[in-house]
Amino acid sequence: MNRDLGALALARIPTGRTSASAKRAWSLAALFLACGVLSGCVDQNVAQAPDPSTPPSTNIARRAGISPAGATVAVASFTGAPDPIDDRFTPLFADAAKRSDISIADADKANYLVRGYLDAQPEGDATSVSFVLDVFDSTKHRTQRVEDQILVKGQAADPWSLVDDSVLAAVAAKSADDLAAVMTNTPEAIAAAAPPSDGHNVASEGGQTVVAATPPAPPPPSPPQSGLGYADLR
């Protein structure tokens, strides 16, 4: 936090023969300013991790017949684990995303931005390796939060010591599959999967597409007449 503003405000509190009420007014002003600076610091810290006060969204089921590749995704970061594990996980997730038909793009060109968080905690007789995916649209509005986990046998004083590359690969596959399900429900992916309209398709009220009947083909032309009648052929 930048303490210069708070210190400057405190330094401007009048001293000497200034009235007590004026001193109190200056003190309150300095206090409000300091609280504002502190609030800004707290907001920045909260933005770097999932907000525990926000209820998690229900994971979305994959929409049948829709490819997640219709919506492009940029992965901003994965945090929460020790740096060496984050570094190992990132390429594993990229490979899993390709296998799940997720279209990865640059942040300035993607339809959606994803921030991921990893965690490892004891759970029962095992260790839970969990992940959170926050999905943001192009306006930086969070549209979905995905949460899931896998369980690893055993426990240790340091839960991350049980997380080897095979565990990370399993987490990457599961998180990519969950993200792909989210992408199949986006407007971009649904629009990309829609067949091109030829002007004859009309959407009914039930959401089904009604195709106009094809008009019957005209009868074939009659063969040319030779001018000879039946009697002439005898």
CORURMO-V949263 format. One record per pair of residues at least 4 apart in sequence whose C-alpha atoms are under 8 Angstrom apart, sorted by the first residue. I is the first residue (numbers start at 1). J is the second residue. If there is no record, write none. Layout:
i: [I,I]
j: [J,J]
//
This chain:
i: [1,1,1,2,3,3,4,5,5,5,5,6,6,6,6,6,7,8,9,9,9,9,10,10,12,13,13,13,13,14,14,14,14,15,18,18,19,20,21,22,23,24,25,26,27,28,29,30,31,32,33,34,35,36,37,38,39,40,41,42,43,44,45,46,46,47,49,50,50,50,56,56,56,57,57,57,58,58,59,59,59,59,59,60,60,60,60,61,61,62,62,62,62,62,63,63,63,65,66,66,66,66,66,67,67,67,67,67,68,68,68,68,68,68,68,68,68,69,69,69,69,69,70,70,70,70,70,70,70,70,70,71,71,71,71,71,71,71,71,71,71,72,72,72,72,72,72,72,73,73,73,73,73,73,73,73,73,73,73,74,74,74,74,74,74,74,74,74,75,75,75,75,75,76,76,76,76,76,77,77,77,78,78,78,78,78,78,79,79,79,79,79,80,80,80,80,81,81,81,81,81,81,81,82,83,84,85,86,87,88,88,89,89,89,89,90,91,92,92,92,92,93,93,93,93,93,93,94,95,96,96,96,96,97,97,97,97,97,97,97,97,98,98,98,100,100,100,101,102,102,102,104,105,105,106,107,110,111,111,112,112,112,112,113,113,113,113,113,114,114,114,114,115,115,115,116,116,116,116,117,117,117,118,118,118,118,119,119,119,119,120,120,120,120,120,120,121,121,121,121,122,122,122,122,122,123,123,125,125,125,126,126,126,126,126,127,127,127,127,127,127,128,128,128,128,129,129,129,129,129,130,130,130,130,130,131,131,131,131,131,132,132,132,132,133,133,133,133,133,134,134,134,134,134,135,135,135,135,136,136,136,136,136,137,137,137,144,146,146,148,148,149,150,150,152,152,152,154,155,155,156,156,158,159,163,163,164,165,166,167,168,169,170,171,172,173,174,175,176,177,178,179,180,181,182,183,184,184,185,185,186,187,188,189,190,197,200,200,201,201,201,201,202,202,202,202,203,203,203,203,204,204,204,228,228,229,230]
j: [37,38,41,37,7,37,8,9,33,34,37,10,30,33,34,37,11,12,13,29,30,33,27,30,26,23,26,27,30,18,22,23,26,23,22,23,23,24,25,26,27,28,29,30,31,32,33,34,35,36,37,38,39,40,41,42,43,44,45,46,47,48,49,50,51,51,117,117,132,134,145,146,147,144,145,146,145,146,145,146,147,178,182,178,181,182,185,181,182,180,181,182,184,185,181,184,185,193,184,185,189,190,193,101,183,184,189,193,101,102,103,180,181,182,183,184,189,101,102,103,183,189,103,183,184,188,189,190,191,192,193,102,103,110,111,112,183,184,186,188,189,102,103,104,105,110,111,112,102,103,104,105,106,107,110,111,112,113,114,104,105,106,107,110,111,112,113,114,104,107,113,114,115,107,113,114,115,116,114,115,116,86,90,115,116,117,118,83,86,116,117,118,86,117,118,119,85,86,117,118,119,120,160,86,87,88,89,90,91,92,165,93,168,169,172,94,95,96,168,169,172,97,169,172,173,175,176,98,99,100,172,173,176,101,102,103,104,173,176,177,180,102,103,104,176,177,180,180,176,180,183,110,109,110,110,113,138,137,138,135,136,137,138,135,136,137,138,140,133,134,135,136,133,134,135,131,132,133,134,131,132,133,129,130,131,132,128,129,130,131,127,128,129,130,159,160,127,128,129,159,126,127,128,155,159,127,128,153,154,155,151,152,153,154,155,151,152,153,154,155,159,149,150,151,152,149,150,151,152,171,147,148,149,150,171,147,148,149,171,175,145,146,147,148,145,146,147,175,179,142,143,144,145,146,142,143,144,145,140,141,142,143,144,141,142,143,182,178,179,174,175,171,170,171,162,163,167,162,159,162,161,162,162,163,167,168,168,169,170,171,172,173,174,175,176,177,178,179,180,181,182,183,184,185,186,189,189,190,189,190,190,191,192,193,194,201,211,212,209,210,211,212,209,210,211,212,207,208,209,210,208,209,210,232,233,233,234]
//
